[in-house]
Amino acid sequence: MTVKRFVATLIISLLMLKSLSVKGADTTEHEVRLLIDAIAASHCDFNRNGRQHTAEEAAAHLELKYARAGKHIDSADEFITQLASSSSFTGKPYLMSCEGDALPAGEWMIDALEQIRVHTQSLNESTVSG
């Protein structure tokens, strides 16, 4: 397991408790909120247009982008590809640096979203059967 995956797994696991309280919420809204929360909790550096930002600053920036353009987004996948992966002004991809491993932010978010969905599915199944 890579450091990136370990950090993302830990964050997603912690955030799943939060997801139980949002039962019945719109799936896109719910997944985007969990994804933004995962970024804020990641402690990764976020490079936006050549400038370093904290995970909390990155989450606040993505929250603002979502607030402004979220009505045009139909899924968390679209949030990643259309709003959260690159600058809408320069087109430059955002980068995340987690414990020295730098990768495009979109890749990190796609991995995190996959984990959110797996954990949400698992929680839904255990809630139904329990």
C-alpha positions as CSV (number, residue, x, y, z in Angstrom):
1,M,0.0,0.0,0.0
2,T,1.4,3.3,-1.0
3,V,1.6,6.3,1.4
4,K,-1.0,8.0,-0.8
5,R,-3.4,5.1,-0.6
6,F,-2.8,4.7,3.2
7,V,-3.5,8.3,3.9
8,A,-6.6,8.3,1.7
9,T,-7.9,5.1,3.2
10,L,-7.5,6.5,6.7
11,I,-9.2,9.8,5.8
12,I,-12.0,8.1,4.0
13,S,-12.6,5.7,6.9
14,L,-12.9,8.5,9.4
15,L,-15.2,10.4,7.1
16,M,-17.6,7.5,6.7
17,L,-18.9,8.1,10.2
18,K,-20.0,11.5,8.9
19,S,-21.7,10.0,5.9
20,L,-24.2,8.1,8.1
21,S,-25.7,11.4,9.2
22,V,-26.3,12.5,5.7
23,K,-28.6,9.6,4.7
24,G,-30.9,10.5,1.9
25,A,-28.9,13.5,0.7
26,D,-28.3,14.0,-3.0
27,T,-25.5,11.6,-4.0
28,T,-23.5,14.2,-6.0
29,E,-23.6,16.7,-3.2
30,H,-22.8,14.1,-0.6
31,E,-19.9,12.7,-2.5
32,V,-18.4,16.1,-3.4
33,R,-18.7,17.2,0.3
34,L,-16.9,14.0,1.4
35,L,-14.3,14.5,-1.2
36,I,-13.6,18.1,-0.1
37,D,-13.5,16.9,3.5
38,A,-11.0,14.2,2.5
39,I,-8.8,16.9,0.9
40,A,-9.0,19.1,4.0
41,A,-8.0,16.2,6.2
42,S,-5.3,14.9,4.0
43,H,-2.5,17.2,5.2
44,C,-1.2,17.1,1.7
45,D,0.3,20.2,0.0
46,F,-1.7,21.5,-2.9
47,N,0.0,23.2,-5.8
48,R,-2.3,25.6,-7.6
49,N,-0.8,27.7,-10.5
50,G,2.7,27.2,-9.1
51,R,1.9,28.3,-5.6
52,Q,1.8,25.9,-2.6
53,H,-1.3,25.8,-0.4
54,T,-2.3,23.8,2.6
55,A,-4.9,21.1,2.4
56,E,-7.4,23.3,4.3
57,E,-6.8,26.2,1.8
58,A,-7.2,23.7,-1.1
59,A,-10.5,22.5,0.4
60,A,-11.7,26.1,0.8
61,H,-10.8,26.9,-2.8
62,L,-12.6,23.8,-4.1
63,E,-15.6,24.6,-1.9
64,L,-15.8,28.1,-3.5
65,K,-15.5,26.6,-7.0
66,Y,-18.3,24.2,-6.2
67,A,-20.5,26.9,-4.7
68,R,-20.1,29.0,-7.9
69,A,-20.4,26.3,-10.6
70,G,-21.8,23.2,-8.8
71,K,-25.2,23.7,-10.4
72,H,-23.6,22.7,-13.7
73,I,-22.1,19.5,-12.2
74,D,-24.1,16.2,-12.4
75,S,-21.7,13.9,-10.5
76,A,-18.7,13.9,-8.3
77,D,-16.7,12.6,-11.3
78,E,-17.7,15.7,-13.2
79,F,-16.7,17.8,-10.1
80,I,-13.2,16.3,-10.3
81,T,-12.8,16.6,-14.1
82,Q,-14.5,19.9,-14.7
83,L,-13.8,21.9,-11.5
84,A,-11.3,20.3,-9.1
85,S,-8.4,19.1,-11.3
86,S,-7.1,22.2,-12.9
87,S,-7.2,26.0,-12.9
88,S,-10.2,27.4,-14.8
89,F,-8.0,30.5,-15.6
90,T,-4.7,29.0,-16.7
91,G,-5.7,25.4,-17.4
92,K,-2.7,24.1,-15.4
93,P,-3.4,20.9,-13.5
94,Y,-3.4,21.1,-9.7
95,L,-0.9,18.9,-7.9
96,M,-1.1,17.2,-4.5
97,S,2.1,16.4,-2.6
98,C,1.6,13.8,0.2
99,E,4.7,13.0,2.1
100,G,6.9,13.8,-0.8
101,D,4.9,11.9,-3.4
102,A,3.5,14.5,-5.9
103,L,0.7,13.6,-8.3
104,P,-2.0,15.3,-10.3
105,A,-4.8,16.3,-7.9
106,G,-7.4,14.7,-10.2
107,E,-5.7,11.3,-9.8
108,W,-5.7,11.6,-6.0
109,M,-9.4,12.6,-6.0
110,I,-10.4,9.8,-8.3
111,D,-8.7,7.3,-5.9
112,A,-10.4,9.0,-3.0
113,L,-13.8,9.0,-4.7
114,E,-13.5,5.3,-5.4
115,Q,-12.8,4.6,-1.8
116,I,-15.7,6.8,-0.7
117,R,-18.0,4.8,-2.9
118,V,-16.6,1.5,-1.7
119,H,-17.0,2.5,2.0
120,T,-20.4,4.1,1.4
121,Q,-21.6,0.9,-0.3
122,S,-20.2,-1.2,2.5
123,L,-21.9,1.0,5.1
124,N,-25.2,0.9,3.2
125,E,-25.1,-2.9,3.1
126,S,-24.3,-3.2,6.8
127,T,-27.1,-0.8,7.7
128,V,-29.6,-2.7,5.6
129,S,-28.5,-6.1,7.0
130,G,-28.0,-4.9,10.5
